[in-house]
Amino acid sequence: MNQRIFTLSFHAMLTSILFLMGVIPSLGFVTINPTISFTLMHIPVLIGAYLFGTKGGVYYGFLFGLLSFWQASSNPTGILDPFFQNPIISILPRLLFGAFAGFTFSIVRFLENKVWIKRSLLAIFAGLLTILHTILVLGVMGVVRGNDVLSVLSSVGFNDTYFAFILLILTLNGIWEAMLGVILVPAVAVASSKISSVRRIMSKREV
């Protein structure tokens, strides 16, 4: 198996995981109540961004957004899901999230070779990037349909500002998503990177 085939295999695996999480709501989009839900799909995006850089981050971020758009259109479960039927809200923020993640992790990959330092940096940035993802999604939704969102939220008793809504979501589910990123991304990304490096060395020896 040469390095190109090995890389394609990683792409295929992460793509399959994202599709599986997007198709099965209990895996990718977990609805707590009609107003609040959280996602696990940022984890494969962050791992892909670390392994494949900015281009990989953009690809996986776009796929994340596309699956979010499909889920909101085909099987809406929350009162805010109709807003995600707009690709500007469902796809654009995830694409930007992937791009930021790829750029950030590209720096981390070449910044330090010591594994424990790299793991620490990955954990910190995975958490920060996850929070950034939430802010990007809610920020774009606020710019595009902010008043409509507040109108829908008022029907379930939320009568505060849109900024207060962002803080509420960050508190209720953004922190948990960030914690998952802090725990899972360093472990999986570093292990996958080691396997890829070994495969690259073996490929060179086979030539």
C-alpha positions as CSV (number, residue, x, y, z in Angstrom):
1,M,0.0,0.0,0.0
2,N,1.6,3.3,-1.0
3,Q,1.2,6.6,0.8
4,R,-1.5,7.9,-1.6
5,I,-3.7,4.9,-1.0
6,F,-3.2,5.1,2.7
7,T,-4.2,8.8,2.7
8,L,-7.3,8.1,0.6
9,S,-8.2,5.4,3.1
10,F,-8.1,7.9,6.0
11,H,-10.3,10.3,3.9
12,A,-12.7,7.5,3.2
13,M,-12.9,6.5,6.9
14,L,-13.5,10.0,8.2
15,T,-16.0,10.7,5.4
16,S,-17.9,7.5,6.3
17,I,-17.9,8.5,10.0
18,L,-19.3,11.9,9.2
19,F,-22.0,10.4,6.9
20,L,-23.0,7.9,9.6
21,M,-23.2,10.6,12.2
22,G,-25.2,12.8,9.9
23,V,-27.7,10.0,8.9
24,I,-28.2,8.7,12.4
25,P,-29.3,11.7,14.5
26,S,-28.6,10.1,17.8
27,L,-24.9,10.0,16.8
28,G,-24.4,13.3,15.1
29,F,-27.1,15.7,16.1
30,V,-28.4,15.0,19.6
31,T,-31.6,16.9,20.5
32,I,-32.1,17.5,24.2
33,N,-35.3,19.4,23.9
34,P,-37.0,21.4,21.1
35,T,-34.7,24.4,21.8
36,I,-31.4,22.8,22.7
37,S,-29.3,20.3,20.9
38,F,-25.6,19.5,20.6
39,T,-23.4,17.9,17.9
40,L,-20.5,15.4,17.9
41,M,-19.7,16.0,14.2
42,H,-17.1,18.6,14.9
43,I,-14.8,15.9,16.2
44,P,-14.1,14.2,12.8
45,V,-13.8,17.7,11.3
46,L,-11.1,18.6,13.8
47,I,-9.3,15.3,13.3
48,G,-9.4,15.7,9.5
49,A,-8.2,19.3,9.8
50,Y,-5.2,18.2,11.8
51,L,-4.3,15.3,9.5
52,F,-4.9,17.1,6.2
53,G,-4.5,20.8,6.9
54,T,-6.6,23.7,5.6
55,K,-7.9,21.9,2.5
56,G,-8.9,18.9,4.6
57,G,-10.6,21.2,7.1
58,V,-12.5,22.9,4.4
59,Y,-13.6,19.6,2.9
60,Y,-14.8,18.1,6.2
61,G,-16.3,21.4,7.4
62,F,-18.3,21.6,4.1
63,L,-19.4,18.0,4.5
64,F,-20.5,18.7,8.1
65,G,-22.5,21.7,6.9
66,L,-24.1,19.7,4.0
67,L,-25.2,17.0,6.4
68,S,-26.6,19.6,8.8
69,F,-28.5,21.1,5.9
70,W,-29.8,17.7,4.9
71,Q,-30.8,16.7,8.4
72,A,-32.7,20.0,9.0
73,S,-34.5,19.6,5.7
74,S,-35.4,15.9,5.8
75,N,-35.9,15.3,9.5
76,P,-36.2,18.5,11.6
77,T,-36.5,17.8,15.3
78,G,-36.0,21.2,17.0
79,I,-37.8,24.5,16.6
80,L,-34.6,26.1,15.2
81,D,-34.0,23.4,12.6
82,P,-36.0,25.3,9.8
83,F,-33.4,28.0,10.0
84,F,-30.7,25.4,9.1
85,Q,-32.5,24.7,5.8
86,N,-30.7,27.9,4.7
87,P,-27.3,26.8,3.4
88,I,-25.8,30.1,4.5
89,I,-26.6,29.2,8.1
90,S,-25.9,25.4,7.9
91,I,-23.0,25.2,5.6
92,L,-21.0,28.5,5.5
93,P,-20.1,28.6,9.3
94,R,-19.0,25.0,9.2
95,L,-16.8,25.6,6.1
96,L,-15.2,28.6,7.9
97,F,-14.8,26.4,11.0
98,G,-13.0,23.8,9.0
99,A,-10.7,26.3,7.4
100,F,-9.8,27.9,10.7
101,A,-9.1,24.5,12.2
102,G,-7.0,23.4,9.3
103,F,-4.9,26.6,9.4
104,T,-4.5,26.4,13.2
105,F,-3.5,22.7,13.3
106,S,-1.1,23.1,10.4
107,I,0.9,25.5,12.7
108,V,0.6,23.1,15.6
109,R,1.9,20.1,13.6
110,F,5.2,21.9,12.7
111,L,5.5,24.0,15.9
112,E,6.6,21.3,18.3
113,N,7.8,17.7,18.0
114,K,7.4,16.7,21.6
115,V,4.3,14.6,21.8
116,W,3.1,15.8,25.2
117,I,3.4,19.5,24.1
118,K,1.7,18.7,20.9
119,R,-1.2,16.9,22.7
120,S,-1.5,19.9,25.1
121,L,-1.7,22.4,22.2
122,L,-4.2,20.1,20.4
123,A,-6.4,19.9,23.4
124,I,-6.4,23.7,24.0
125,F,-7.1,24.6,20.3
126,A,-9.7,21.8,19.9
127,G,-11.6,23.3,22.8
128,L,-11.3,26.9,21.5
129,L,-12.1,25.9,17.9
130,T,-15.2,24.1,19.1
131,I,-16.4,27.2,20.9
132,L,-15.6,29.2,17.8
133,H,-17.8,26.8,15.8
134,T,-20.7,27.5,18.0
135,I,-20.1,31.3,17.8
136,L,-19.8,31.2,14.0
137,V,-23.1,29.2,13.6
138,L,-25.1,31.3,16.0
139,G,-23.4,34.5,14.7
140,V,-24.3,33.8,11.1
141,M,-27.8,32.8,12.1
142,G,-28.2,36.0,14.0
143,V,-27.1,38.2,11.1
144,V,-29.3,36.4,8.6
145,R,-32.4,35.6,10.7
146,G,-31.8,37.0,14.2
147,N,-35.2,38.6,14.7
148,D,-37.0,35.5,13.4
149,V,-35.0,33.3,15.8
150,L,-36.0,35.5,18.7
151,S,-39.6,35.4,17.6
152,V,-39.5,31.6,17.6
153,L,-37.7,31.5,21.0
154,S,-40.3,33.7,22.5
155,S,-42.9,31.0,21.9
156,V,-41.1,28.8,24.4
157,G,-40.6,31.5,27.0
158,F,-37.2,33.0,26.0
159,N,-37.6,36.8,25.9
160,D,-34.1,38.0,26.2
161,T,-31.6,39.4,23.6
162,Y,-29.9,37.4,20.9
163,F,-26.5,37.9,22.6
164,A,-28.0,36.3,25.8
165,F,-29.2,33.4,23.6
166,I,-25.6,32.8,22.4
167,L,-24.3,32.9,25.9
168,L,-27.1,30.4,26.9
169,I,-26.2,27.9,24.2
170,L,-22.4,28.3,24.9
171,T,-23.2,27.5,28.6
172,L,-25.6,24.6,28.0
173,N,-24.0,22.7,25.2
174,G,-21.0,24.6,23.9
175,I,-18.9,23.7,26.9
176,W,-19.7,20.0,26.7
177,E,-18.9,19.9,23.0
178,A,-15.6,21.7,23.8
179,M,-14.8,19.2,26.5
180,L,-15.3,16.3,24.1
181,G,-13.0,18.0,21.6
182,V,-10.3,18.5,24.3
183,I,-10.5,14.8,25.3
184,L,-10.9,13.0,21.9
185,V,-9.1,15.1,19.3
186,P,-5.5,14.9,20.8
187,A,-5.7,11.2,21.4
188,V,-7.1,10.2,17.9
189,A,-5.3,12.8,15.9
190,V,-1.8,12.1,17.3
191,A,-2.3,8.3,17.1
192,S,-3.5,8.7,13.4
193,S,-0.6,11.0,12.6
194,K,1.9,8.4,14.0
195,I,0.4,5.7,11.9
196,S,0.5,7.9,8.8
197,S,4.2,8.8,9.6
198,V,5.1,5.1,9.9
199,R,3.3,4.3,6.7
200,R,5.2,7.2,4.9
201,I,8.6,5.8,6.1
202,M,7.7,2.3,5.0
203,S,6.5,3.6,1.6
204,K,9.9,5.3,1.1
205,R,11.7,2.1,2.0
206,E,9.6,0.1,-0.5
207,V,10.7,2.4,-3.4
